[in-house]
Amino acid sequence: MSVQAPAAVHPAPSLHRALKLVHHNFLAYQHHWIAFVTGFFEPLFYLVGVGFGVGQFIETISYGDMRLEYASFLAPGLLAAATLNGALYDGFFSPFFRLNWEKTYDGIIATPVSISDIAVGEVLWALIRGTIYGFGFLIVMLVLGLVHSAWALLALPAVMLSGGALSAGAMILTSITKQLSSLEKVMTLVVFPLFLFSGTFFPVSLYPEYLRPVVQATPLYHSASLLRDLTSGQVGLPTIGHVAYLGAMFVIAATIAIRLMRRRLIS
Amino acid sequence: MSSPTNIVTRNLLVFWRGWRSSFFLSVLGPVMFLSAMGLGLGSLVQEGRTFDGADYLQFFATGILAASAMQSGVFSATYPIMGRIVWQKTYEALLATPLSVRDIFIGEMMSIAVSLSLLVVPFFGVMAAFGIFDSPRAVLAVPIVILMGLACAAPVFAYTATLESDEAYTWLWRLVVTPLFLLSGTFFPIEELPAWGRAFAHATPLFHGVELVRQVTLYDVEASAVWHIAYLVALLAVGVVIGIRKLDARLLP
């Protein structure tokens, strides 16, 4: 069924062409600046409501050889969750509509821009937005005294790495989802459990022994832990493990996403 | 069969196909939320800290029951309604039948009540299974949160009737619904808020819903319950009156 097509039909992705898509998204997005600005507030409300609101009933949480205030524990988790949300919005919801409803991609691949360019472009776009949000949130953390180490300077590249890995994963979802009702299922069965159970709101040590490996297999766990290691200064061998996991996920998921997208659009 | 119920039947028929998976998801959602926040986060709460005698799981679960009804009520009055006004033009077709604008509005509100109960009843069941209630009086929480969900939906419905596109929903959701969700006494008592925050909470329908739910499920029913109910009924009434007027202006200009 899937015969390897000649190279001329599927040229390697080019940054120049991928940037065309980024430019398209930017132009389309200019009309939605409210969505852009308000996106920044959602994690902030969680930080205030849960981090400080519920946090005042909570003793400090031990993390590495430190004891963290609850808000300091939660904030990097929320940053990771916001990265996941952004990756889903830009890597799954928007492309889903462009692919299935607006048929934007059908129009685009009639131009010299190829399918791999689209995939690269969407991930790049997601990265740009995620980086801006991540930067804003880190500044807020700094102002609120939730940053405890200079390692936090590396938190922004860490946000980009997480964003890349998660967006690539989201693009896989895009290429296999055809129905609108599946969107709701993905939210409830994949995103919501990730959000709640990946060590975002409470430490993995609270889980029974047999559940911990399950949690530790999820990408959001690694993303949250990486950011937490950096903002609290508890950097060590596990930190490198989180980076390796996210890096590997990015490469593998991006490869699969491009292949699936190709099959989906040319059939 | 009176006219607005025709709308309910129509919506239920549309809804029917996805029903089984929706029901499954509406049970799974609360189970996950209660496990993560009530049990997980709750276990971090200081030993001996109670919320007027309730533990954190009880406190949180009752708040989140009301908060979910608010989210569901608001959501039902946004995209689905806009779809029928702007995108699918369902109402234009319905107005060609003997149905009036008022029938359509009331029928939609009744549909929202049905979908709220499909959310609230399973949620309530999950809470009972978590051992949150110790009195049968807790059942009263179900009609209370349905009333509150409708009171949240009606003004949003009125707002939807004035909109041309769904863009406003982004800020409605992020700047109104999310802060209400987190700061109306759902996650922590509003006594912990600064004075202006408490004043703000008292103005929100969710706060009144949460208070009522906690009174019937965890605490004693107090005289303030009358005020909370009056607030919700008044909000619903105002929302319906303005909503019918706005929808009328929109559909029959």
Interface residues (C-beta under 8 A of the other chain):
Chain A: H31 H32 I34 A35 T38 G39 F41 E42 F45 Y46 V48 G49 V50 G53 V54 Q56 F57 I58 E59 I61 Y70 S181 E184 K185 T188 L189 F192 P193 L196 F197 F201 F202 L206
Chain B: G18 S21 L25 L28 G29 M32 F33 S35 A36 M37 G40 L41 S43 L44 V45 Q46 R49 Y56 E167 T170 W171 R174 L175 T178 P179 F181 L182 L183 F187 F188 E192
